[in-house]
Every structure is written in structure tokens, then in C-alpha cells.
Amino acid sequence: MANIEGTPVWQPAVRRLETTDPKHPDTWNPNYQVLINNDVYLKAAVESVGLSVAEVSERVGDLEETSNVSVQRAVTLDWLYRDNRIAFELWAPGFTLIDAVDTPIAQGVAGDDSVDVGNTAQLRVGEFYVLADSDGSLLIQCLAILSENRIRITQNLPRTFTGGVLTRCSMSQVGAAYATADVGDIWLSRPINIGSDIEGGAVVIRRTLNAGEARLYFRDADHAGWTERVWSVRRQGGDIPAGFADYEYILPMRGDGWLRLDTDGEPMTIRHIVAISAATGLGGFINPSMRPDAPTVSAPASGTTGIFERPTLAIAGYASPGSTPQAGLQFQIATGATFGTVLHDSGALPAGLSYQMPAGILATGTLYYVRARVQDASGLWSDWSAATTFTTAASFAYVAAPALVAPANNATEIGETPTLQTGAFAVVGGSDTHAASQWQVRTAAGTWAAPAYDSGEDATNKLSKVLPAGILQAGQNVYYLRARHKGATRGWSEYSAEVKITTKQAFAFVAGVALITTGGDGGTWAYIDDAGNTVATPGTAYFNAHPVWGGMQDVSIDGQTMVKVPKFYIKRAVIASGANAGKEGFWISDQPLAGYSIHPAFRNAGADIDQFWIGKYQASMDGAKLASKPGVLPVVSKSLTQFIADANARNVSGVTGFMLHSFYQWSAIQWLYLVENATMNSQAKTGQGRVSVSSAANVDAADVAQATYRGIVGLWGNVWQWIDGLKTASNAIWLWDKNGNRVLTSTGQKRTAAAGTIYPTTFMAQNGAAYDFDDIFIGDTGPTSNSNATAPDQQYFNEASEYFPIVGGSWNYGAGAGLWSVYCYSAASNTNPDIGGRLAKV
């Protein structure tokens, strides 16, 4: 079923329509509610999309504005291109890609770069528009909005405008059926998205069949300027009205993009413009100027002798005058130069540069001729290449070309460092020892003469090779892989057949853990991949190489020793399938992925930040400023209000961003610790810390330093640490908003557990517009004693009163201290000799 861009769901009749389109009697489309007419009937009803008539009317607006004919045409086109994402231009309300921004031109003076218009309220800086009057149309781009009636444009006006209209389309709309375009008229679309495949899609324009040109341009993230496309095929007859033709343009547009159409040569009528996510494959008259260039056969090199039974035939590269992507390849073998009798025909192969001959075709000691041709994404074939020759060996005994078994051909969602793997080493007609292999990668537009990666002769990685980072690029880019084996005696094999892969939209280093069993003094956890499948323990080396964990490092800022924590994204969800189905998973990614959200510790004043810094040591004082330095006792006996003021005192003389550490920053450390260590028992995993004595010690004392994670010393024990960004009041937990505005807002939520102490077994997971308990670790249920808890650290909450939290535990807190310990039972004005704090910075 098509995914229609910008097309509403129509419901002009309440009754249920039970018939189908006569051309497709066994198929129906539940996403359309259409007017009953003589040509198209769809089985549909309001309830089939779960909407009431009022809800549909609210989404669509005034349904009476759209004619029966327009709906009919939309549905017909949807059926024709139903396997694609579609964006329609039918010159009718609800089925147009034109932005409604028409405004009168008051004045524009030749040589000036400003234009006076009736109103600038709907105009957007950076957007393109058309100035149109009786003398013609001019494409402009808005550089700035100077006032409610004046804009600045990127060029000086070539002539004066004293009237006309600033618009997005200077063509004349006729009724709700089509548009007439004079020479020089321009049409501009709003942003559309027909997919993100590297091969792109297509645009079909039904227009007058004449000598005029409908010149199509596009721009997207990869094409900042307007890039012209020329039509590849033209169709007429059949269902296309007499005097009209469908012109199909291949469109390598990815993601959000804009279309532009200029009329040249002769006036024309345009009935529709349809952008779709793939070429139609419907064929038609071929535009000779758009056929791919005839390729050159590069392997075997012409005149080569001693060729074995299964050579890999290859062309040097692919080229198209319109840069239309390659779709196919074909080779032929003959024993005569005229190819009067074709000995072997590969048939139409997928896009690529090479093809391995099957066994049983070539004979020994024989001269053969080879030719090739290529096909583009619109279906156009090139001419055949010039023929080349090769002569087979007197006997066939050789190292067999390997099969590249991983990644699979046409695999998608390939990461940055995939493992390339071949089948076993083999010899035909003899024996040999596997001495080495060679691995190569090329881009879709590249050639094997200049590959993106070449391992050279590799005597270590004979059957598998992990591709180094930096070769493949994210963004659903297409690459081709190949490999060959070398025998100690017989030398190199032919290269394997090419394998096509497509990379992920974003390369992300994802690490995760699943909570297999709650309780058990820290929980039972398993390391998992991004799909929730159990994987082997990654190990310290993996995390050290990860952009997030590996990016945690000591830095000195304003004379304070801080630890940098790089930005990351999180997902907490129930695993849907596999051996861990039904278990809760916790994932961290260094990149934004579908289903992941940035951890709120990396939001500040409504914007994303790349890192925060947290004090390496529990806080001390440096004059009147909060500090993070070794070799000193922690500062205590200060209120939360005073700790916040002392941290902010650093923000003078150009220094900014210092703060008391926040509950979100504390949570970020908990996330990192959990996913790396697969446990919530921080004392057992890392060290007891200073939790069983009678006084505080220096911030870097040996027992304080037992509670160190990734360079952050004394995370638990020694002294409690005041923390900002959370409180209890009015029977609810209050949190800073998750967008970094530092506004304490009631979540309206409280723990399931009664007020007081628990050792968490489960954690809160509610969410709202400004908060998400999935981001933090507040226990929801659990025992009141330290036994059989998922997080064996004490958490105390009493939501009825206004209390502020301290975290980590102190010098005498024993087993209740730890990375998940939080005690929310102090007024902001409270002071105590066992409560300190920690500096942070954004």
C-alpha cells in the first residue's frame, strides 16, 4: 500500500462502501474514504481507520473544496504507484504541494536586492519564491525579512516589478484539474520526503506532448543548490489522454527535499506531478541522451592467456549522463567477434561491476570474446561495449574463487566495522595450501581500480576480516565487497562475485543489559545487543574503545579537576522477542537512533550539549568557591542553598556553566555504570568505599577511592552529597524539566511503596511532557531491609513533605551506601557534618 505524502483521509459518505476498484477486484486500500463515482470504488469505512466523522473532518478541513474528479485522480494514481511512497501535485485542495503564500508585489526596483510585498507573515528566510507579473517569472531566494512588508533577496533584481504577485507557482490553475504553464513559468513544492534510499526515486509529469521542456530541479541535504534532472522515458497512449504523455525523471533525492519545475520552449498543460520512492519500471520511449555510457570490459584484460574455467568478468566502471544510479549489468561470451552465436549470456544481473562465470562453459585452449552493457534505474540499457578477448589455459587446475558469505548480498543496516567472511579455501584440479587472502571495498560510484579499501596480501585474516573503522560511511550508503584467496603454489584465485551492502542511517555503538531476574542482591543481568539478544561479556577493552565510556577523561577547568562525560542516548524498554522476550532492557548509544532519547543530563537551556563535567572528587572549598581538588577534606555542614551558591560562585571573569551536580547527572553515571558492569551492587563490584568508620577522610583517601568509577572518586561513602534537580512535595516527586531549563516541576507521581525506606526491586517508569522516570533510578517497590534487592542501596522518600535529596551514603552507612543510595529527607536549609556535595559543569 502506498504511503501518500500530504494527502488527507477522505470521508464524504457515512455509509460503508463494499465494492472495489474494477481494475483490482481483489485488492482494497483502507486508508482512503472516497466519493462514490463511476470509475473507482474502494472498500472502506470511517471505522476502518479508527476515526469518527468529526475527527476526519477536523483533519481534512472543508471537504467540499475538493472535487469528485480530484479524488478520483488521486485514487487512480495511488493504485498505479501503490508500492511506493507518493507525493501528489493535482492542483486541488488537499492534493497540492504548493505552499499557500501568495502576496501582492508592491515594488521591486531593478538593481536593488529588496522587494516590497503586501505581507511577509508567511514567508521564510532561506526559502525560494517566484516573482511573477505580466512580463514573466523570476526565481528568488529570501535572505532576510526586513519588515512586515519588505524582504531582502540573494540577488539584485534584473528588472523592475511594480505589481504582480510573490508566489510559489506562477502557472495558471484551471479549475481543480490541471495547470497551464507559459514559457518561463515556475512551480515550487513544499518539502516532501519519498524515502532515504541512496538510489532515490522518480518523478512522473503528465503534460502536453509537444516540443516544450518541463525542466525538473531538486535540492536536498546532499544537493544544496538546485540540481537539474532530465527525463529518461516517455509514455503515451493507453490510459493517458490523447495529446498528453507521462515523462519520467529519475530523482536521486534522499530524505526531505524540494522540487522545482520550469517551463521552457513552448507553453504546456500539466495534469499532474507525482513524486514516488522508486522508478516505475513501466518503460516507454527512451530518451537517447539519458542512456548510460557503454562500459569497458576490464577483466580479463584483452588478449590475456592462461585463463581458467571460471574467470570473473568485470567492467571498469559505470557512468550515466544524468548520474542515474545503476540498476543492472549483462555479459555475453562468444567464440566469434560478431556474437552471431552467443555461447553464454549472464542475463540481467543486479547493479555491480563483475560476474563470475559458471563451471562447464569454457573449454581449455580456446579463444573467447566478451562484451558487456549496463542498465540504469529507469530501465535504459547502454550500447554493448567493444568486445575483448581472452584465451583459456591448456588445463584447468587453479585456486577457486571464494564465495563471500558474510555480509549477505543486499544486506542492509550494516555497521561501520562489519566482519567480511569467505567460504573455505578450495582448489580445482589439484591441491594447494591457503597462503593469504585479499579484501576490497568500493563505493557504489567507485571502481575496483581505485577501491575505497584494499587489504593487500593478508596472511593473517585468511577467511574473515573485520573492516577497519573509517572506511564505510553512515547514511544508507551502498558499497560493494569482494575477496580472493592465494595458494602457496598456484597463486591467486579470481575475485569472488561482488556483494552489495547498504550501511545504517547512523553508525551507533550500542551497548545494553537486560534485567533477567529482579532481586538477588544486585539483580541478575545479561549483556545484550541492540535487538535484545544475549551477547558475550564485552570486556573492558570494548568499553574503553566506545566513544562514550572511552571518552570519559580527566580535565582541568578553572583549576578544578573534573571528569568529562560525553553525550549519550538511552532506551529502556521491554524486549519484544527472542530468548529475553519480556525482560526489561537498558541500552546506551553514542548516536541518536529510533526509539532512543538523549539523556536529560545532556540538555541545557532547551538545547543539546555534547558533554558535561563532574567533579572528580567530593567538593571542597577554594576560598568562597566550591572546588574539586585532591588531598583535602570534603566541605560539610552547609545547606543545599549554600552549596548551590558556592558552585555558582565560580561563574565569574568569563567562566560559565559551573553548578552543584544534579540528579540527572548522577543518573547518567548510574546508566554508564549499570551497562558496563551489569549489576546494581556497586560495593560488591567495585569496592566498599569509606562506609564503616566514624569520621570523614580526605577526598582521595585509599578507602574513599575504593568507590571510584571511570575516574570519579568517592561516588559513595565518606560523606553524603547534596544534589540538585529533585525534591518531594505535595504527595509527588518533583523533577527538573528534561529539557535542561532547571525548573522543578511536579510529576504528579509517587512511589508505589509507602513513605520511608526501601531497597529497590523495581523502578518507577511513568512519563509526562516534561519528565520521564525511565531516565532515572527511583525505586518503586522493594523490601524495607537490605535483602534480595535489585539495587541493594537504601532509598528514602516521603512525598508528603518538601524534602531535598542527598546521595551515596556516608562514612558509617555500611551496606546501605552505594551508587543507588538516595535519602530524600532534608530541608534545603539543613546542615550536617556528614553532608557534602560535588561540583559539576555544563
N, C-alpha and C positions, 0 to 999 in steps of 0.2 A: 504494500500500500504506500502511496506517495506521502511524503511529509511536505505539506504545502506551506511555503513561506508567506506570511502575511495574509492568508486567506481565511475569512471567518467561517464559523459553522452556521449554516443557514437552516431556518425552520419557518417556512411560510405557511405550513399547514399543520394542524394539530394531529390530524388522523395519521395512522400508521400506513406507510407505503410498502406493499409486499412484493412488488414486481422488481425486475432487474433490468439493467441495460440490455436491449435486444442483441447487441453485438457480443456481450459477455454474459450469457444467461446463467452461468454457474458461479458468478463472482459478484460480490457486492461490497460496498465501501461504507462502513458505519460512521465515518467521520463527516458525511455530507447529509444535510437535510435540504432538499431542493424543491423548487416549484415543479408541479406536475406539468409535463409538456408532451408533445407527440413523439419525441425522439429519445429522451433519456429518462429512465425510471430507476431509482435506487431504493433498495430495501433499507429503510431507516426509520427511526422514530426519535422523539426527544429523549425518551428514557434510555435509548441505546448508548448515549454518551453521558448519561447520569445528570442531565441538566433540565431544569424546569424551563417552560416557555419564557418566563420573566428573566431567568438567568441568561438564556440565549439572546434575548432581545437586548439585554444590558450590554452584552459583549459586542453585539453586531451594530447596534445603533438603529438608525431608521432603515428598516429592511425594504421599504417601498422604493428607496432610491435606486436599488439595483434591479435591472430589468430581467425578465424571464430569459431573454436571449443571452445576457452576460453569464448568468448562472449555467445555462446550457453549455455555453462555450467552455467555461471553466471545468465543468464535469467531463466534457468530451476530452479536453486536453489532459485532465488528470488520468483518465483511462488510458490514453495513448502513451503517457510517460509515467505510468503508475509505479514503476520500480525505482523512482528517483525522488530526491528532494526537489521541490519545484518552487519557483518564484514567478508569478504571473504579472504581466502588464496587458490588461484588456481594456484600458481606457474607461473604466467603470468604477463607481464607488465600491470599496471592498475588494476590488481586483485591480488595483493600480499600485505601482511602485513609485509614483511621483509624490514628493512632499508638497503639502498644500501651503506654499509660501508666497504666492503671487502678491506683489505690491507695486503700485504705480511708480514709475520713474519721474521724479520732479526735474532733475537736471544732472547731466554729466558733461563736462567740458573737455574737448579734445586736448590732449597733453597733460591732463590732470589725473591724479590717482585716487580721486574720491568721487562718490556718486551720492546724490541726494535722492531719497526714496520716501514713499508715503509713511512707512513704519518699519523699524528694524527689529521689532519684538521677536519675530520668528526666525531671524537669521542667526547663523552660527559661524563663528570665527573658524577659518580653515576650510570651510565648505565651498564648493563650486556652485555657481549660478549662471543664468543666462540673462543678458540684457537684450530685449527684443523690442523693435519698433518697426515702422513701415519700411525702413531701409535694410532690415536684416537682423541677424542674431550675433551676439558676441559672448563667448565663454569668459567668465571672470572667476576669480577666487577672492573671497573675503579675507582680508588681512587683519582688520580691526573694526570694531563697531565704535564709531566716534560719538554718536549721539542717538537719540531715538529716531532721527531722520537721515543720518549720514553714515556711510561706511567707507573705509579705505580698502582698496584692492591692490593686488600684487603687480599690476602693470599700469602704465599710463594709457588712457583711452585713446584709440586711434581716430575717433571722430566724436562729434557732439551728439548727445541724446537730450532732447527736450520733451520727451514723452515716451510712451510705451510702457513696458512692464518688466520688472525683475522677477524671474520665474525659474522653475526647474524644468520647464518644457515649453519650447516656442512653437511646437507643432499644433495644428488646429484639431481639436477633438470634435468628432462628428457624432452626435447623439451619445450613446453608451456602447458603441460598436467598434469604432476604429478611429484612426487619426490620419490626417493628410499632412504631408511634410513637403514644404518648398525647399529648394536648394539653399543650404546654409542653416536650416533649422536644426535645433539641438534638443535632445532628450536626456535627462539625468535621473538616475534611480536613487532611491534612498539606500542605506546599507542593507545588503542581503547576505545570506550565508547558505551556500548549496553544498557545503561539506569541506573537509580539510585534506582530502586525498591529494598526494603530490601530482597525480595525473590530471586533477582538476575535473571540470565538467564541460558543459556546452551551452550555447545559446541558439535558439531557433527563432528566426524572424520570418513571419509570413507577411509578404509585401508584394506590391505590384511587380510583375515580371517585365522589367524594362532595362534600359541601359544605365539607369541610375545606380548609385552605390550607397548602401546603408553601411557607413563606416563605424564599426564597433570598437570601443575602447574599454579598458577596465583598469582599476587600481586596487591594490590590497596591501597587506603588511609587507609583502615581498616586492611589490612594484609601486613605489611611492608616487611616480608620475603616471600619467595616462599612457597605457600600452595598447597599441592597435592590434586587432586580430582580423584576419581576412577569412572569408567564408571558404569552407572546404568542399561541401557538397550542396547541390540544389535539387529540390524535388518539386515536381508539378504533376497535375493530373490526379486521378483517384478522388479522394475526399477534398482535395484542395480546389477551391473555386477557380473557374476559368479566369485567366489573366493575372493570377497570383502564383507565387512559388514560395516554398519554405527554404530559407537559406540557413545552413547550419554552420556555426562557428565553434571551433574547439577553444575552450576557455580554461587556461591554467590558473584559475583564481582559487585561492585557499582561504578558508575562514571568512571573516567579514570583508566585504568588498563592495565596490561601486561600479556601475555600468554607465556608459555614455554612448549615445548614438548620434552621429552627424549625417545629414543628407547631402549628397554630392551628385553632380552630373545632371539628373533630371528629378522633377518632383515625383512623389510616390504616395501611395496609400499603404499604411501599415495596419494590419488587422490584429496582430499580437506579437509580443516579445515574451519568450519563455526561457528562463534560465533553469537548467537541470544539472544534476550532480554527476552525470556521465554522458558520453556521446551516445546518440540514439542507435547507431548501427543500422539505420534504415536505408542507407545508401542514397543513390541518386546520381546526377551529373557531376562529375569530378572537376573541380577547379584545377586545371593543369598547373597553374603557378604554385599550388599548395602541395603537390605530391612530394614525398620525401626524396632526397637525393639518392641516386643509385649508389649502393655501397661498394667497397673494395674488399675483395677476399684477401685476408692477411695470413691465414693458416689453412693448410700447409702453404708455405711460401712457394710462389710459382716456380716450377722447374725442380722442386725438391725430389730427391730419390730416396729409396730405402724406407718408404712409409709402411707402417704396419697395418694390421687388419682393421683397427678401429681408431682412425685418426679423429681428432677434434677439429672440425671445420669452424672457421671464425672469420668475421668481418672486422675491419679496422675500427669502425665506429658507426654512429647513426647521426644523420643530420636532416633537419626539416626547415624549409624556408620560413615557416611561421613558428618555429620552435614547438611544433605539436609533438607531444610525447609519443614514443614508440609503443606500438601495440603488438607487432608480430615480426617474424623472421622466417625465411624459407631458403633452403638449399636444394640444389639439384646436382646429380652426378651423371656423367655420360662418358661413353668411350669415343665420341666424335665431337668435334668443335662446334657443330651446328645444333647439337642437342636434339637431332631428329628423333633419336630414341633415348629416352631418359632411363638410365639404369636404376637410379634411386631418387626418390623425392621425399624430402623430410616432411612435407606438408606444412601447413601454417603452424609455426611454433610461437610460444609466448615471446614477449619482448626479451631481448638479450642479444649477445654478440656471437654466441657459439653453439655448436651442436656436435655431439659425439656420434659417429657412425655406428650403427649396429653391426654385430658379427654376421658373417655369412654373405656379405655383399661383394666385397672386394676380393679379387684373385691376386695371387703372387705374380710379380714381374710384369705388371700391366700399367699402361699409361691411362690416366683418367683426367677428365675435365670437370671443373667445379664452377658453379655460378650461384649467386645469392641475390635476394631482394628483401626489402623491408616494408613494413606497413605501419602507418601512423594511427593514432587513436580515433580518427574519423573514418578509418577503413580504407584510406588511399594507399595503394601499393606503388612503390618505386619501379623504375625500369630494372631489368636484370643487370647485374654487374657484368663487367668484362670477364670472360672465362679465364681461369688459371689452370695450370696442370700440375700433376704430381705423378710419380711412378712408385708402385709398391715394391717392397723388398722381395728378394728371391725366396725367402721363407719367413714365416711368421712365428717369431719367438721374442717376446717382449714383456716388459713390466706393464701390467694392466693399469689403465687409468682408474683411479679410485672413484668411488661414489661418495659425494659429500652428504652425509646422513644427518648432520645437525649443524645449524638450524634447518628445519624442514623447508623445502621450497615454498615460496609465497608466504612464509611465516611473517606475522605482524607483531607489533608490540615488543620489538627486540630492544634490549637494553644496551648500554654503552659498551659493555665488555662481554659479549656472548662467547660461548665455547664452540669453536669450529671442530667438527669431528668427521673423520672419514671411515669408510669400511676397512676391512682387513687388507693388508698388502697381498698382492697376487701376481703371479707370472703366468703368461700364456706360452705354451710350447717349451717349457724348460723350468729352471729353478733359479732362485737368487735370494739374497738377504736384503732386508729393508735397511737401507743406509741413512736415508734422510727424507724429508718432505719439504714442500714449499707451499706457502699460503698467501693468497692475494685477495684484495678487495678493491672494487672500483665503484664509483658513483654511477647513478643511472645515466648521466650525461657523459661520463668519462670513458676511457678506453683502457685496454689491457697494456697498451704501450706505455701508459703513464698511470699506473694504478694508484689508488689512494693509500694502499698499504701493500708492502711486499716483504714477507719474512726473510727472503733469501733462502739459501740452503740451510735447513734447520735439522740438525742431527739429534736434537733432544725431543722436540714435540712432533713425533712421527705420526701419531694417529689422532691427536687432539691438540688444539691450540687456543688459549684464551686470548682474544683480541685485545691489544692494549687500549687503554683509555685514550681519548682524543682523536680516534680515527672516525668513528661513527658520530653523526650529529643528530640531536633530537629534532622533533618536528615532523614526524611521519615521513622521513626521507627514505628513498629507495636506494638500496645497494645490491651489488652482485658479488658473490663469493666463488672462489674456485681453489682447487688444490691439486698437487701431483706428488707422486711417490718416486723415489730414486732407489734403484737396486745397486748393490755394491759392484756387480759385474756388468749388468745390462744398461745401467744409466737411468735416465729419466723416462717416466711414463708420459703419455699425453695428459693434459689437464682434464680434470673432471668436468662434467657438464656444469654450467653456471647454476647457482642457487640464488633466487631473488628474495630479499628480506626488506621489511619496512620497519623503521625504528619507532619507538614510542614518541608520543607527542612531547613528553618531557622525560629526561633521564632522572630518575629519582633513586636514591639509596634508601630503601625501606627496610627497617628492622622492626620486629614485633615480638610480643609474647602473648600467650593465651593463658588465662586462669583456668587450669584444669580442675582443680579442687579448692574450694574455699577452706579457710581454717588451716590447721596443721602447722601453726607457729611460723607463719610467713607465706602460706599459700603454696600450692603445687602448681608450677608454671612450666610451659614449654615454649621454646623459641619457634617462631612461625614465619613463613614468608608472607608476601602481600595478599595471598589468597587464603591465608589461614592454615596452610599445611605445615605440619611439624618439620623442622629442619634441624640439622646438627648444631650443636653449640657453636656460635660464630667465633668466639675466642677474642682475646684482647687485640690481636693484630687486626682483625676485621674492624673493630670499633675505633682503633687508632687511625685507620685509613679512612674512616667515614667522615664526610665533610662537617658533620655536627660535632660528634664526640672528639674527633681528631682536631677540630678547630678550637676546642677549649684550651686556652693557654693563659699563662700569667702575663700581665701587662702592668705598667706603671702609669697612672693617670693622676696628675696634680700631686705627685709624690706619694700616692697611695698604691699599695699592692692589690690589684684586682684580678679577677679571673674572667676572661671573655667567654660568653656563652652565645654561640651562633644561632641564628633564627632556625626554627623547625616547625613542621606541620604535624598535626596529630589526628588520629582516628581511634575512637573507642566504639566498638560495635560487636554485636553477636555474630559469630562466624556462621555463614549460611549453609555450607556444605562441607563434605569431606569428613575425615576422622575426628576433627574437632568441632563438628557442627553443634551449635547450641552453646558453645563456650564463649566467654567474653574475650575479645582480642583488644590489645593496646598496641598501636603502631606509631612509629615516628618516621617521617620522610623529610629529606632536605629540600624537597621541591613541592609546590602545590599540585596535588592530584585530586581527581574526582573523589568526593567523599571525605577528603581531609580538610581541616581548617587550621589556620595559623594559630599557634598557641598564643593566648592573650598577653603573655609576658612580652610579646614582640609587637604590641600595638602601643602607640604613644600619641596622644592628641589626635586620635582619629586616623592615624597613618601607620603603615607597617614600618618597622625598623629592622635592621639587619642583625642586630645583636643587643644584648645588654651586658653589663659588667657587674659582678657581685664581689663584695669584699672577700679577699682570700682568708681573712682572719675575723674572728668576732671583734666587734667595734671597740675602739679605744678613743681617746681624745687627743687632738693635736691643737693645743690652745683652746679656742672656742669652737672648733670644728670636729665633727665626727671623723674618725680615721680608721684605716685598715693597715696595721703595721705589726711586724713580729716583735717578740721579745718584751712584751708589755702585758700587764694585767688588763682584763676587759673592763670597760667602764660599766658601772651598775648604778642602782639607786637613782635613776632618772625616769621620769614619766614618759609615756608614749609620745605625748605632745612635745616634750623637750627633745627626745631622740629625733623626731621629725625635723624640728627646728635646727638642731645641731648638724644634721645631714645636709639640709638646705643651705646652711651657712657656708658651704664650700662653693656655692654658685655665685662667685664674685670675680671681678677682673677678667671677664671673658670665659670663665669656667661655667659650664652648664650641665644640667642633667643629673646631678647627684641627688640621692634620695635615701630614705630608710628602705631596706629591702621589703618587697611586697609579697602578699600571699600568692600572687600569680608567679612571681619569680621563684619562690620556694617550690611551688607546684612544678615548674619547669625542671628544676633539679630532681624532684621526685620522679617525673616521667623518664628522664635520662637514666637515672639510677635503676629504675624498675626494668626498663627494656634492656639495659646492658647486663644486669645481674640476675634477672628472672627470680626475684624474691623481694618481699617487703620486710624481711628480717635483717635490718641494716647492721645491728650489733653482731649477729652471728656471721654475716657475710663479710663485713669489712673490719669491724673492731668495736670493742665495748665502749671506748671513749671514757672520759672522766665522769663517771656516774655513780661511784660507790665510795666517795670520800666526804670530807666535812668542810671543804672550802674551795674557792676558785684558784686556778693556776694561770700562768702566762698563756696567752692565746696560742702559742706554738709549743707548749709543753708536750712531753712524749705521750702521755696518756690522752691529752686533748687531741693530739694529732692522729690518734687511732681512728677518730671519726672524720676521716678525710675522704672526699670523693672528687676525683679529677682536679686535684689541686686546691679544693675548697676545704679549709681546715676547721675542725670543731663544728661540724654541722649539727651534732647533737652532744649533749653533756656540757660540763663546765658551768655555763650559765644559760638560763633561758634567754631567748632572743625576741624582743618586741618585733612585731611585724605589722605592716600597714596593709590596707585594702580589704579588710573584713571586720565585721562586728556582728553581734546579735542584738536584737531589739524588737519589741512588739510581736513576740512569738514568731520571729522569722530570722533567717540568716541574711545579712546584707553584704553585698559584694561590690567592689568597683565594677563599673560597666566594662564589658570585654573589649571595648574599642579604645581603651587607654586614656579616657578622659578623667580618670581618677574621681569619679562621682560615686559615692556609696549609695547604692540603691537597694531597696528591699526586694528580695526574690520572691517573697511570699511563701517560702518553703522552709520547712524544718525537718530534722531527722525523724525517722520512724521511731528510733529509740527514745526513751524517756530522758528528760533532762538529767545531766550528770555524766559519769564516766562510762565509756565503753572501750573495748579493744576491737577495732572494726573487723567484721567478717564480710560485709557488703558495703558498697559506697553509694552515695547519692548520685542520681543521674538525670534529675529534672533539668529542663532548659526553658528559656524565655527569650524575648527580643534582645535583652541586654546582658544575659548571663547564660552559662551552661555549666552545670555541675560535672559534666563529663571532663571538663578541663582541669579539675582539681580533685583532691582526695579527702573528702569529708565522709567519715564513716556513717552509714545509715543504720545498720544493726550490728550487734556483736555482744559478746559476754562482758560482764562488768568486772571480771578478773582476768589477769593475763594468762589465759589458757585457750588453746585451739582457736587463735585469731588469725585472719588473713594478714593483717598488719598488727604485730604484737606490741604496739606502742599505745600509750594512753591518749585518748582524745576526750576532752571535756567540753560540753556545750550546754548552755542554759539559755534558750532563745527568748525567754520571757523578759530578761533584763538587758540593759545596754552594757555589754562587755566586749573587750577587745582581746585579741589572741597573743599568746606567746608560744614559741615553738621550740622543739628539740629536747627539752628536759634540762635539768641542772646537775650539779656535782653529786647529789645524793638521791637521784631519781631512779637508779637501778634499771631493771628491765623495762620500766615504763618509758624510758627515754629512747629516742630514735628519730629517724628521718620522717616518720609519720606521726610524731607526737605533737599535739596541739592542745593548748589549755586556754579556753576562751572564758575567763572568769576574773577579769580585772577591768577596772575603770581606766579611762585614758590618763587620769591624773595619778594613778597608783605608782608608787616607787617601792623598790625592794632590792636588798643587797644580792639577790641571786638572779636578777633580771637585767640583761644587757641588750644588745642589738647587733645589727650588721649593716654596713654601708652598701649601697648599690648605685648604679648609674645607667641612664639610658642615653 
